[in-house]
């Protein structure tokens, strides 16, 4: 009986001792869940599909979607893995059925967007017809011995031909994106759409900067376009229409406006200055539309992760 009492007392003492021990929380470092662990496969697939539509102008195939989802998952959906995929869609030259290559499809997308933006979507066939008409005019001028008319037609034809060749040149990195925009402004179709110096100046400011020119800006630009009078504009002296179209598409305002324009096309809202200025800093250095677009397309805001 004494043994039973001793055992009972021992159990009571042990219980009291354990209950008095202070509970200790153990913190373990590096035990946080992955940043994008909750992102569903459907959300990743939607991101891939949006990239294909915005960069190439078409949806991804089932094979492409699966391939790129796997690549993103291996990269834990981080910006580096997104950057790699966007860069592939912009630059890869391996033959693809229907596209020729991702690079060709990408530059064709840029080319067609610029034609819609500046030339009301003029068809290549119409541009080629204008070039052909001028070619015939050159031939007739040669027969007539009219050198003034011949060289006038040659100059006008050159501007149409530059548009038609610009898609190929851009795909081969023979011209930059801002040169492509310059060609879209400096041709007979743009002149016909925006007839007269007054309309031309206002249209170029609206198309390039997304705003109307100030009174001083308009007066300077008008003197250049209408009268070939040299004026200081776009931080340089410009004296004719060719120089004007080159100047308006190669100044700091152009690069900032392009970021704003493309950001709105991709995300459908105005860009926040905190996002704009880091992108602008790099764009002013490299003048690469591919890099500028990629910095937008890899953000969480675009990916919706």
Secondary structure, DSSP 8 states (H G I E B T S, - for coil): -HHHHHHHHHHHHHHHHHHTS-------TT----TTTT--HHHHHHHHHHHHHHHHSS---HHHHHHHHHHHHHTTT-HHHHHHHHHHHHH--S-BTTTB-HHHHHHHHHHHHHHHHHHTT--HHHHHHHHHHHHHHHHHHHHHT-HHHHHHHHHHHHHHHHHHHHHHHHHTTSS-HHHHHHHHHSSHHHHHHT-SHHHHHHHHHHHHHSS---HHHHHHHHHHHHH---EEETTEEE-SHHHHHHHHTSSHHHHHHHHHHHHHHHHSS---HHHHHHHHHHHHHH--HHHHHHHHHTSHHHHT-
